[in-house]
């Protein structure tokens, strides 16, 4: 069944509308509506329906700029901790070449002109800001940058880690998804124990994201990595990944003190309060339990179009045709606008019209991650009220502007 625009935007509510249509990724209506809804948030999680959809980059660019204006302190990304440090040196101290930093990223998610534009905008903002807006990574599944950073840090202090030197010179795997022998696992446990004794002791509070503070976080991430690669049960590994990411997010927030506010950039399946495709507590679940309504989760979904992901033949573009009509798809299409903000949280306890269905299960576009299997159903079921505080829908997805990879 189809709904009229009036029913969607005004007829459903005398106060807070459920569906807020907008026309472009930087629409003023999006900025205003989003700003009104995150005023009490300490952490805002921005998801993505796939890791390689142009509209997700462009929308998050707009929302992050708005959050910077609202006084947020940092952006924490679904990327390895050491990789984000390189980007942070660029945006805060103008160190490094932006083109090279993007082209050499080990994560395909961030090798786009759209993400490059975001880094450049943060860099330019920081040129005149009293306090720089900073970047950090939440991931522990890749530590190659962490290893080289730690080596440089120890060199500056005139210290030497025999285990670190051995790992770097014997090409021990530093990506958690690769196979690790028992010797590899032991090496990382030995690294954690050696560095725990070697690092200078912290005696006073340090500056935000200071070198010593970063070194101690890396120590913890080495422990996380050793724990992860020591497991043989894949289901336990994926659960640990979100647990560790949540702890790393808390560390970044703690760096900015009691008034700190941060924004997250990650897949829908991580920022959701309860991820429909996961049978364990994800990052957003932990943050919801710890922060309650001070955590605000934003999911993204679309109707049709293209996106990038890994398939049987490597990284490629996939196309999704317009999906069969369903309850929520019809509601979205009825606005006759290409974008839509669904204000889930404000309408959860209201029972008129579409709002009564926020507590019911409905079909929606299936999220795609690092890999995509064309045989997997393109729709999934979720209860919006249990999953997100807001959902951003767009009708057509496009692939972003790729930056060639430089190894």
FENLINCOR-V786286 format. One record per run of one state. SS is the DSSP state (H for helix, E for strand, C for the rest). FROM is the first residue (numbers start at 0). LEN is the number of residues. If there is no record, write none. Layout:
# FENLINCOR-V786286
SS | FROM | LEN
SS | FROM | LEN
This chain:
# FENLINCOR-V786286
C | 0 | 4
H | 4 | 7
C | 11 | 7
E | 18 | 4
C | 22 | 5
H | 27 | 10
C | 37 | 5
E | 42 | 4
C | 46 | 7
H | 53 | 16
C | 69 | 4
E | 73 | 7
H | 80 | 13
C | 93 | 4
H | 97 | 6
C | 103 | 4
H | 107 | 3
C | 110 | 1
E | 111 | 1
H | 112 | 14
C | 126 | 7
E | 133 | 6
C | 139 | 2
E | 141 | 1
C | 142 | 1
H | 143 | 14
C | 157 | 4
H | 161 | 8
C | 169 | 5
E | 174 | 1
C | 175 | 6
H | 181 | 17
C | 198 | 12
H | 210 | 19
C | 229 | 4
H | 233 | 22
C | 255 | 6
E | 261 | 4
C | 265 | 2
H | 267 | 4
C | 271 | 11
H | 282 | 12
E | 294 | 17
C | 311 | 2
E | 313 | 7
C | 320 | 6
H | 326 | 7
C | 333 | 5
E | 338 | 5
H | 343 | 4
C | 347 | 5
H | 352 | 5
C | 357 | 3
E | 360 | 5
C | 365 | 5
E | 370 | 1
C | 371 | 7
E | 378 | 5
H | 383 | 4
C | 387 | 2
E | 389 | 8
C | 397 | 4
E | 401 | 1
C | 402 | 5
